[in-house]
Amino acid sequence: MPATLDDVAAIVATLPGAVEGERGGGRTWLVNGKVFAWERGYSKADVKRAGDEVLPEPPLLGVRTADLDDKEAMLAAGHKGFFTIPHFDRYPAFLIHLKSVGRRPLKEALVDAWLVFAPKADAEAYLGR
């Protein structure tokens, strides 16, 4: 069964201090006032840059990483549904195709993204469980 944005919301609801918001007509998830995951479609520029490449159909989720090395590690892990586009070059984030991703990699990506901005005490408490 494909993952949905509601699945994302359910996972995020287990993360201390995380809240759901809205930006540009899409759902976003924040902690400590900073966005760590967001619903994302393709801009006209994204489609143009793709040329003949077939892009995965939405729903898509943008997910922050700690840095570019972390981003590369996440992409190199080979999880189905994790990918990037030129718009994200030199930016610590990647995309997840929700219809392709497994539940465990989705949760791991969301927790890692949350950890980027979570207050230290919340992160330590969550990881210590």
DSSP file (Angstrom, degrees, kcal/mol; ACC not computed):
  #  RESIDUE AA STRUCTURE BP1 BP2  ACC     N-H-->O    O-->H-N    N-H-->O    O-->H-N    TCO  KAPPA ALPHA  PHI   PSI    X-CA   Y-CA   Z-CA
    1    1 A M              0   0    0      0, 0.0     0, 0.0     0, 0.0     0, 0.0   0.000 360.0 360.0 360.0 128.0    0.0    0.0    0.0
    2    2 A P        -     0   0    0      0, 0.0    97,-0.2     0, 0.0     2,-0.1  -0.291 360.0-110.2 -67.5 148.5    1.5    3.4   -1.0
    3    3 A A        -     0   0    0     95,-1.7     2,-0.3    98,-0.4    98,-0.1  -0.402  35.7-160.7 -72.4 155.2    2.4    5.9    1.6
    4    4 A T     >  -     0   0    0     -2,-0.1     4,-1.7     1,-0.1     3,-0.2  -0.804  35.6-102.7-129.6 170.5    0.3    9.1    1.8
    5    5 A L  H  > S+     0   0    0     -2,-0.3     4,-2.4     1,-0.2     5,-0.1   0.810 123.3  59.1 -64.0 -29.2    0.7   12.6    3.3
    6    6 A D  H  > S+     0   0    0      2,-0.2     4,-2.1     1,-0.2    -1,-0.2   0.855 102.6  52.4 -67.5 -33.7   -1.6   11.4    6.1
    7    7 A D  H  > S+     0   0    0     -3,-0.2     4,-2.3     2,-0.2    -2,-0.2   0.906 108.4  51.1 -64.5 -41.2    1.0    8.7    6.9
    8    8 A V  H  X S+     0   0    0     -4,-1.7     4,-2.8     1,-0.2     5,-0.2   0.945 109.9  49.5 -58.4 -48.8    3.6   11.4    7.0
    9    9 A A  H  X S+     0   0    0     -4,-2.4     4,-2.0     1,-0.2    -1,-0.2   0.881 109.5  51.6 -59.8 -39.4    1.4   13.4    9.4
   10   10 A A  H  < S+     0   0    0     -4,-2.1     4,-0.4     2,-0.2    -1,-0.2   0.897 112.0  45.8 -66.6 -40.1    1.0   10.3   11.6
   11   11 A I  H >< S+     0   0    0     -4,-2.3     3,-1.6     1,-0.2     4,-0.2   0.943 113.0  49.7 -65.8 -47.2    4.7    9.7   11.8
   12   12 A V  H >< S+     0   0    0     -4,-2.8     3,-2.2     1,-0.3     6,-0.3   0.836  98.7  67.6 -62.2 -33.0    5.4   13.4   12.5
   13   13 A A  T 3< S+     0   0    0     -4,-2.0    -1,-0.3     1,-0.3    -2,-0.2   0.702  95.2  57.9 -61.6 -18.3    2.8   13.4   15.3
   14   14 A T  T <  S+     0   0    0     -3,-1.6    -1,-0.3    -4,-0.4    -2,-0.2   0.510  87.8  91.8 -87.7  -4.8    5.1   11.0   17.3
   15   15 A L  S X  S-     0   0    0     -3,-2.2     3,-1.9    -4,-0.2   108,-0.1  -0.811  86.2-113.0 -97.1 121.9    8.0   13.5   17.2
   16   16 A P  T 3  S+     0   0    0      0, 0.0     3,-0.1     0, 0.0    -2,-0.1  -0.231  95.4   4.3 -56.1 131.6    8.1   15.9   20.2
   17   17 A G  T 3  S+     0   0    0      1,-0.3    15,-0.5    -4,-0.1     2,-0.2   0.368  93.0 136.3  79.3  -5.3    7.5   19.6   19.3
   18   18 A A    <   -     0   0    0     -3,-1.9     2,-0.3    -6,-0.3    -1,-0.3  -0.555  29.5-178.5 -78.2 139.3    6.7   18.8   15.6
   19   19 A V  E     -A   30   0A   0     11,-2.6    11,-2.8    -2,-0.2     2,-0.4  -0.940  24.4-121.2-134.4 156.8    3.7   20.6   14.2
   20   20 A E  E     +A   29   0A   0     -2,-0.3     9,-0.2     9,-0.2     2,-0.2  -0.795  37.7 160.8 -98.0 141.5    1.9   20.7   10.8
   21   21 A G  E     -A   28   0A   0      7,-3.0     7,-2.1    -2,-0.4     2,-0.4  -0.676  32.3-109.9-138.5-165.1    1.5   23.9    8.9
   22   22 A E  E     +A   27   0A   0      5,-0.2     2,-0.3    -2,-0.2     5,-0.2  -0.999  26.6 172.9-138.8 138.6    0.8   25.1    5.4
   23   23 A R  E >  S-A   26   0A   0      3,-2.6     3,-2.1    -2,-0.4    16,-0.1  -0.958  72.8 -10.9-146.8 126.9    3.1   26.8    2.9
   24   24 A G  T 3  S-     0   0    0     -2,-0.3     3,-0.1     1,-0.3    -1,-0.0   0.797 127.9 -54.4  57.5  30.7    2.3   27.7   -0.7
   25   25 A G  T 3  S+     0   0    0      1,-0.3     2,-0.3     0, 0.0    -1,-0.3   0.464 119.1 100.9  84.6   1.1   -0.9   25.6   -0.6
   26   26 A G  E <  S-A   23   0A   0     -3,-2.1    -3,-2.6    13,-0.1    -1,-0.3  -0.796  77.9 -98.5-118.4 161.7    0.9   22.4    0.6
   27   27 A R  E     -A   22   0A   0     -2,-0.3    12,-3.2    -5,-0.2     2,-0.3  -0.523  39.7-174.8 -76.6 142.1    1.4   20.7    3.9
   28   28 A T  E     -AB  21  38A   0     -7,-2.1    -7,-3.0    10,-0.2     2,-0.4  -0.941  16.0-145.5-133.1 156.9    4.6   21.4    5.8
   29   29 A W  E     -AB  20  37A   0      8,-2.9     7,-2.7    -2,-0.3     8,-1.4  -0.995  22.7-178.1-127.7 130.6    6.0   20.0    9.0
   30   30 A L  E     -AB  19  35A   0    -11,-2.8   -11,-2.6    -2,-0.4     2,-0.3  -0.857  16.9-171.7-127.3 156.0    8.0   22.1   11.4
   31   31 A V  E >  S+ B   0  34A   0      3,-2.2     3,-1.9    -2,-0.3   -13,-0.2  -0.971  81.4   2.8-143.4 138.1    9.9   21.8   14.6
   32   32 A N  T 3  S-     0   0    0    -15,-0.5     3,-0.1    -2,-0.3   -14,-0.1   0.821 132.3 -59.4  57.9  31.0   11.4   24.7   16.5
   33   33 A G  T 3  S+     0   0    0      1,-0.2     2,-0.4   -14,-0.0    -1,-0.3   0.524 115.3 110.9  78.3   6.0    9.9   27.1   13.9
   34   34 A K  E <   -B   31   0A   0     -3,-1.9    -3,-2.2    83,-0.1     2,-0.3  -0.935  69.3-120.6-120.6 138.1   11.8   25.5   11.0
   35   35 A V  E     +B   30   0A   0     -2,-0.4    -5,-0.3    -5,-0.2     3,-0.1  -0.565  33.2 166.5 -75.2 128.4   10.5   23.3    8.2
   36   36 A F  E     +     0   0A   0     -7,-2.7    28,-2.2     1,-0.4     2,-0.3   0.532  69.1  19.3-116.8 -13.4   12.0   19.8    8.0
   37   37 A A  E     +BC  29  63A   0     -8,-1.4    -8,-2.9    26,-0.2    -1,-0.4  -0.979  66.7 174.5-153.5 146.9    9.5   18.2    5.6
   38   38 A W  E     -BC  28  62A   0     24,-2.2    24,-3.6    -2,-0.3     2,-0.3  -0.997  36.6-106.2-156.0 148.2    7.1   19.6    3.1
   39   39 A E  E     - C   0  61A   0    -12,-3.2     2,-0.4    -2,-0.3    22,-0.2  -0.572  47.3-175.8 -69.9 134.4    4.7   18.5    0.3
   40   40 A R  E     - C   0  60A   0     20,-1.8    20,-0.6    -2,-0.3     2,-0.2  -0.997  18.8-177.7-142.9 137.3    6.2   19.4   -3.0
   41   41 A G        -     0   0    0     -2,-0.4     2,-0.4    18,-0.1    16,-0.0  -0.366  42.3 -82.0-107.4-164.6    5.3   19.3   -6.6
   42   42 A Y        -     0   0    0     -2,-0.2     2,-0.1    13,-0.0    -1,-0.0  -0.863  34.2-140.5-105.1 138.7    7.3   20.2   -9.7
   43   43 A S     >  -     0   0    0     -2,-0.4     4,-2.0     1,-0.1     5,-0.2  -0.437  32.6-104.8 -83.1 168.2    7.8   23.8  -10.9
   44   44 A K  H  > S+     0   0    0      1,-0.2     4,-2.5     2,-0.2     5,-0.2   0.883 125.0  54.2 -59.7 -37.5    7.8   24.5  -14.6
   45   45 A A  H  > S+     0   0    0      2,-0.2     4,-2.8     1,-0.2    -1,-0.2   0.886 105.1  53.2 -65.0 -38.6   11.5   24.9  -14.3
   46   46 A D  H  > S+     0   0    0      2,-0.2     4,-1.7     1,-0.2    -2,-0.2   0.938 111.4  45.4 -59.6 -46.7   11.8   21.5  -12.8
   47   47 A V  H  X S+     0   0    0     -4,-2.0     4,-1.0     2,-0.2    -2,-0.2   0.905 113.1  50.2 -65.0 -42.1    9.9   19.9  -15.7
   48   48 A K  H >< S+     0   0    0     -4,-2.5     3,-0.8     1,-0.2    -2,-0.2   0.927 110.2  49.8 -62.8 -45.2   12.0   21.9  -18.2
   49   49 A R  H 3< S+     0   0    0     -4,-2.8    -1,-0.2     1,-0.2    -2,-0.2   0.828 104.0  60.6 -62.5 -31.9   15.3   20.8  -16.7
   50   50 A A  H >< S+     0   0    0     -4,-1.7     3,-2.5     1,-0.2    -1,-0.2   0.782  79.6 175.0 -68.3 -26.4   14.1   17.2  -16.7
   51   51 A G  T << S-     0   0    0     -4,-1.0    -1,-0.2    -3,-0.8    -2,-0.1  -0.379  71.5  -8.9  59.2-121.9   13.8   17.2  -20.5
   52   52 A D  T 3  S+     0   0    0     -2,-0.2    -1,-0.3    -3,-0.1     2,-0.2   0.517 107.3 114.4 -86.4  -6.0   12.9   13.7  -21.6
   53   53 A E    <   -     0   0    0     -3,-2.5     2,-0.6    -4,-0.1    -3,-0.1  -0.446  69.6-127.0 -66.5 135.0   13.5   12.2  -18.2
   54   54 A V        -     0   0    0     -2,-0.2    -1,-0.1     3,-0.0    -2,-0.1  -0.758  23.8-151.5 -86.5 119.0   10.3   10.9  -16.6
   55   55 A L        -     0   0    0     -2,-0.6   -13,-0.0     1,-0.1    -8,-0.0  -0.667  25.8 -99.8 -89.0 143.5    9.8   12.3  -13.2
   56   56 A P        -     0   0    0      0, 0.0    -1,-0.1     0, 0.0     4,-0.0  -0.350  43.6-111.8 -59.7 141.0    7.9   10.4  -10.5
   57   57 A E        -     0   0    0      1,-0.1    42,-0.3    40,-0.1   -16,-0.0  -0.476  49.3 -73.6 -74.4 142.9    4.3   11.6  -10.1
   58   58 A P  S    S+     0   0    0      0, 0.0     2,-0.1     0, 0.0    -1,-0.1  -0.265  87.8  94.2 -58.9 156.7    3.3   13.4   -7.0
   59   59 A P        +     0   0    0      0, 0.0    39,-1.7     0, 0.0    40,-0.5   0.204  64.8 166.7 -82.3 141.8    2.6   13.1   -4.1
   60   60 A L  E     -CD  40  97A   0    -20,-0.6   -20,-1.8    37,-0.2     2,-0.4  -0.891  24.9-150.0-123.2 153.8    6.2   14.0   -3.2
   61   61 A L  E     -CD  39  96A   0     35,-2.0    35,-2.1    -2,-0.3     2,-0.4  -0.992   6.7-147.3-127.5 126.1    7.8   15.0    0.0
   62   62 A G  E     -CD  38  95A   0    -24,-3.6   -24,-2.2    -2,-0.4     2,-0.4  -0.762  21.5-169.5 -86.2 138.0   10.8   17.3    0.4
   63   63 A V  E     -CD  37  94A   0     31,-2.5    31,-1.9    -2,-0.4   -26,-0.2  -0.995  14.6-132.5-136.1 129.0   12.9   16.3    3.4
   64   64 A R  E     - D   0  93A   0    -28,-2.2     2,-0.3    -2,-0.4    29,-0.3  -0.382  17.5-160.1 -74.4 154.7   15.8   18.2    5.0
   65   65 A T        -     0   0    0     27,-2.6     3,-0.1    -2,-0.1    48,-0.1  -0.867  31.4-111.0-126.4 165.9   19.2   16.6    5.8
   66   66 A A  S    S-     0   0    0     -2,-0.3     2,-0.3     1,-0.2    -1,-0.1   0.879  90.8 -29.6 -64.7 -37.9   21.9   17.8    8.2
   67   67 A D  S  > S-     0   0    0     24,-0.1     4,-2.0     1,-0.0    -1,-0.2  -0.926  75.2 -78.4-164.2-177.7   24.2   18.6    5.4
   68   68 A L  H  > S+     0   0    0     -2,-0.3     4,-2.5     1,-0.2     5,-0.2   0.837 125.4  55.6 -67.7 -32.2   25.2   17.6    1.8
   69   69 A D  H  > S+     0   0    0      2,-0.2     4,-2.2     1,-0.2    -1,-0.2   0.914 108.3  48.3 -65.1 -41.4   27.1   14.5    3.0
   70   70 A D  H  > S+     0   0    0      2,-0.2     4,-2.5     1,-0.2    -2,-0.2   0.900 110.1  52.7 -63.7 -41.1   24.0   13.3    4.9
   71   71 A K  H  X S+     0   0    0     -4,-2.0     4,-2.5     1,-0.2     5,-0.2   0.946 109.9  47.6 -58.7 -49.0   22.0   13.9    1.7
   72   72 A E  H  X S+     0   0    0     -4,-2.5     4,-2.5     1,-0.2    -1,-0.2   0.885 111.3  51.4 -61.8 -38.7   24.4   11.8   -0.4
   73   73 A A  H  X S+     0   0    0     -4,-2.2     4,-1.1     2,-0.2    -1,-0.2   0.910 109.7  49.6 -64.6 -42.0   24.4    9.1    2.2
   74   74 A M  H  <>S+     0   0    0     -4,-2.5     5,-0.6     1,-0.2     3,-0.4   0.923 114.7  44.0 -62.7 -43.8   20.6    9.0    2.3
   75   75 A L  H ><5S+     0   0    0     -4,-2.5     3,-1.2     1,-0.2    -2,-0.2   0.875 111.8  53.4 -69.0 -36.6   20.4    8.8   -1.5
   76   76 A A  H 3<5S+     0   0    0     -4,-2.5    -1,-0.2     1,-0.2    -2,-0.2   0.684  88.5  79.8 -72.2 -17.9   23.2    6.2   -1.7
   77   77 A A  T 3<5S-     0   0    0     -4,-1.1    -1,-0.2    -3,-0.4    -2,-0.2   0.707  99.1-131.1 -64.7 -17.8   21.4    3.9    0.8
   78   78 A G  T < 5 +     0   0    0     -3,-1.2     2,-0.2    -4,-0.3    -2,-0.1   0.697  41.9 167.9  79.3  19.5   19.3    2.8   -2.2
   79   79 A H    > < -     0   0    0     -5,-0.6     3,-1.8     1,-0.1    -1,-0.2  -0.499  42.5-110.7 -68.4 131.4   15.8    3.2   -0.6
   80   80 A K  T 3  S+     0   0    0     -2,-0.2    22,-0.4     1,-0.2     3,-0.1  -0.394 101.8  24.8 -60.8 133.4   13.1    3.0   -3.2
   81   81 A G  T 3  S+     0   0    0      1,-0.3    16,-2.8    20,-0.1     2,-0.5   0.244  89.1 118.8  95.8 -12.5   11.4    6.4   -3.8
   82   82 A F  E <   +E   96   0A   0     -3,-1.8    -1,-0.3    14,-0.2     2,-0.3  -0.757  36.8 135.8 -87.7 129.8   14.4    8.6   -2.6
   83   83 A F  E     -E   95   0A   0     12,-2.4    12,-3.1    -2,-0.5     2,-0.3  -0.956  36.7-139.8-159.0 175.0   15.7   10.9   -5.3
   84   84 A T        -     0   0    0     -2,-0.3    10,-0.1    10,-0.2    -2,-0.0  -0.910   6.0-151.6-138.5 168.1   16.8   14.4   -6.1
   85   85 A I    >   -     0   0    0     -2,-0.3     3,-2.1     1,-0.0     4,-0.2  -0.897  40.3 -96.4-134.4 163.5   16.4   16.9   -8.9
   86   86 A P  G >  S+     0   0    0      0, 0.0     3,-2.1     0, 0.0   -40,-0.0   0.799 117.8  69.5 -54.3 -30.9   18.7   19.7  -10.1
   87   87 A H  G 3  S+     0   0    0      1,-0.3   -41,-0.0   -41,-0.0   -42,-0.0   0.811  99.8  50.2 -55.9 -29.4   16.7   22.3   -8.0
   88   88 A F  G X  S+     0   0    0     -3,-2.1     3,-1.9     2,-0.0     5,-0.3   0.351  78.8 130.4 -94.0   4.9   18.1   20.6   -4.9
   89   89 A D  T <  S+     0   0    0     -3,-2.1     0, 0.0     1,-0.3     0, 0.0  -0.374  83.2   6.5 -57.8 135.3   21.8   20.7   -6.1
   90   90 A R  T 3  S+     0   0    0      1,-0.2    -1,-0.3   -22,-0.0   -22,-0.1   0.731 110.1 108.8  61.4  24.3   24.0   22.1   -3.3
   91   91 A Y  S <  S-     0   0    0     -3,-1.9     2,-2.4     2,-0.2    -1,-0.2  -0.999  76.4-122.2-130.2 133.9   21.0   22.1   -0.9
   92   92 A P  S    S+     0   0    0      0, 0.0   -27,-2.6     0, 0.0     2,-0.3  -0.399  79.6  81.3 -78.7  71.0   20.7   19.7    2.0
   93   93 A A  E     -D   64   0A   0     -2,-2.4     2,-0.3    -5,-0.3   -29,-0.2  -0.976  50.3-169.6-161.5 160.1   17.4   18.1    1.0
   94   94 A F  E     -D   63   0A   0    -31,-1.9   -31,-2.5    -2,-0.3     2,-0.3  -0.884  24.5-105.7-145.5 177.4   16.0   15.4   -1.2
   95   95 A L  E     -DE  62  83A   0    -12,-3.1   -12,-2.4    -2,-0.3     2,-0.5  -0.804  16.7-154.1-111.9 151.6   12.6   14.2   -2.4
   96   96 A I  E     -DE  61  82A   0    -35,-2.1   -35,-2.0    -2,-0.3     2,-0.9  -0.992  12.8-142.9-124.0 125.2   10.6   11.1   -1.5
   97   97 A H  E >>  -D   60   0A   0    -16,-2.8     3,-1.8    -2,-0.5     4,-1.6  -0.781  15.7-157.0 -83.9 107.6    8.1    9.6   -4.0
   98   98 A L  T 34 S+     0   0    0    -39,-1.7   -95,-1.7    -2,-0.9    -1,-0.2   0.801  86.7  59.0 -62.8 -31.5    5.4    8.6   -1.5
   99   99 A K  T 34 S+     0   0    0    -40,-0.5    -1,-0.3   -42,-0.3   -39,-0.1   0.669 115.0  37.2 -71.5 -14.1    3.9    5.9   -3.8
  100  100 A S  T <4 S+     0   0    0     -3,-1.8    -2,-0.2   -19,-0.1    -1,-0.2   0.690  93.7  96.9-107.7 -24.3    7.2    4.1   -3.9
  101  101 A V     <  -     0   0    0     -4,-1.6   -98,-0.4   -20,-0.2     2,-0.2  -0.360  67.1-126.6 -78.4 146.9    8.7    4.4   -0.5
  102  102 A G     >  -     0   0    0    -22,-0.4     4,-1.9     1,-0.1     5,-0.2  -0.487  24.8-114.1 -81.4 159.9    8.5    1.8    2.3
  103  103 A R  H  > S+     0   0    0      2,-0.2     4,-2.6     1,-0.2     5,-0.2   0.907 112.1  51.4 -63.3 -43.8    7.2    2.7    5.7
  104  104 A R  H  > S+     0   0    0      1,-0.2     4,-2.6     2,-0.2     5,-0.2   0.947 111.9  44.4 -64.7 -49.1   10.5    2.1    7.5
  105  105 A P  H  > S+     0   0    0      0, 0.0     4,-2.5     0, 0.0    -1,-0.2   0.878 112.9  53.7 -62.6 -34.2   12.7    4.3    5.2
  106  106 A L  H  X S+     0   0    0     -4,-1.9     4,-2.3     2,-0.2    -2,-0.2   0.948 111.3  44.5 -62.3 -47.9   10.0    7.0    5.3
  107  107 A K  H  X S+     0   0    0     -4,-2.6     4,-2.8     1,-0.2     5,-0.2   0.924 112.9  51.2 -63.4 -43.9   10.0    7.1    9.1
  108  108 A E  H  X S+     0   0    0     -4,-2.6     4,-2.5     1,-0.2    -1,-0.2   0.912 111.1  48.3 -59.8 -42.9   13.8    7.0    9.2
  109  109 A A  H  X S+     0   0    0     -4,-2.5     4,-2.3     2,-0.2    -1,-0.2   0.902 113.0  47.9 -65.1 -41.0   14.0   10.0    6.8
  110  110 A L  H  X S+     0   0    0     -4,-2.3     4,-2.7     2,-0.2    -2,-0.2   0.907 112.4  47.9 -68.1 -41.5   11.4   12.0    8.7
  111  111 A V  H  X S+     0   0    0     -4,-2.8     4,-2.4     2,-0.2    -2,-0.2   0.938 112.7  49.1 -63.9 -45.6   13.1   11.3   12.1
  112  112 A D  H  X S+     0   0    0     -4,-2.5     4,-0.8    -5,-0.2    -2,-0.2   0.907 112.7  48.1 -59.6 -41.4   16.5   12.3   10.6
  113  113 A A  H >X S+     0   0    0     -4,-2.3     3,-0.8     1,-0.2     4,-0.6   0.916 110.8  50.8 -65.3 -43.4   15.0   15.5    9.1
  114  114 A W  H >X S+     0   0    0     -4,-2.7     4,-1.8     1,-0.2     3,-1.1   0.891 103.7  59.6 -59.6 -41.0   13.3   16.3   12.5
  115  115 A L  H 3< S+     0   0    0     -4,-2.4    -1,-0.2     1,-0.3    -2,-0.2   0.754  90.8  70.8 -61.6 -24.8   16.6   15.9   14.2
  116  116 A V  H << S+     0   0    0     -3,-0.8    -1,-0.3    -4,-0.8    -2,-0.2   0.884 119.7  14.0 -58.5 -39.1   18.2   18.6   12.1
  117  117 A F  H << S+     0   0    0     -3,-1.1    -2,-0.2    -4,-0.6    -1,-0.2   0.474  95.1 119.6-118.6  -5.6   16.1   21.3   13.9
  118  118 A A  S  < S-     0   0    0     -4,-1.8  -101,-0.1    -5,-0.1   -87,-0.0  -0.329  74.0-100.1 -65.2 142.2   14.8   19.6   17.0
  119  119 A P     >  -     0   0    0      0, 0.0     4,-2.5     0, 0.0     3,-0.3  -0.347  34.7-116.4 -57.6 144.1   15.8   21.1   20.4
  120  120 A K  H  > S+     0   0    0      1,-0.2     4,-2.8     2,-0.2     5,-0.2   0.874 113.5  52.0 -53.8 -44.4   18.6   19.0   21.9
  121  121 A A  H  > S+     0   0    0      1,-0.2     4,-2.3     2,-0.2    -1,-0.2   0.903 111.3  47.0 -62.7 -41.5   16.5   17.9   24.9
  122  122 A D  H  > S+     0   0    0     -3,-0.3     4,-2.6     2,-0.2    -2,-0.2   0.915 113.3  49.1 -65.4 -43.1   13.7   16.7   22.7
  123  123 A A  H  X S+     0   0    0     -4,-2.5     4,-2.8     2,-0.2     5,-0.2   0.931 112.9  46.6 -62.4 -46.4   16.1   14.8   20.4
  124  124 A E  H  X S+     0   0    0     -4,-2.8     4,-1.7    -5,-0.2    -1,-0.2   0.900 113.5  48.9 -64.0 -40.6   17.9   13.2   23.3
  125  125 A A  H  < S+     0   0    0     -4,-2.3     4,-0.4    -5,-0.2    -1,-0.2   0.919 114.1  45.7 -64.9 -43.4   14.6   12.2   25.0
  126  126 A Y  H >< S+     0   0    0     -4,-2.6     3,-1.2     1,-0.2    -2,-0.2   0.940 115.7  44.8 -65.4 -47.8   13.2   10.7   21.7
  127  127 A L  H 3< S+     0   0    0     -4,-2.8    -1,-0.2     1,-0.3    -2,-0.2   0.758 107.2  61.0 -70.4 -23.9   16.4    8.8   20.8
  128  128 A G  T 3<        0   0    0     -4,-1.7    -1,-0.3    -5,-0.2    -2,-0.2   0.544 360.0 360.0 -79.7  -6.6   16.7    7.6   24.4
  129  129 A R    <         0   0    0     -3,-1.2    -1,-0.2    -4,-0.4    -2,-0.1   0.513 360.0 360.0 -65.9 360.0   13.4    5.7   24.3
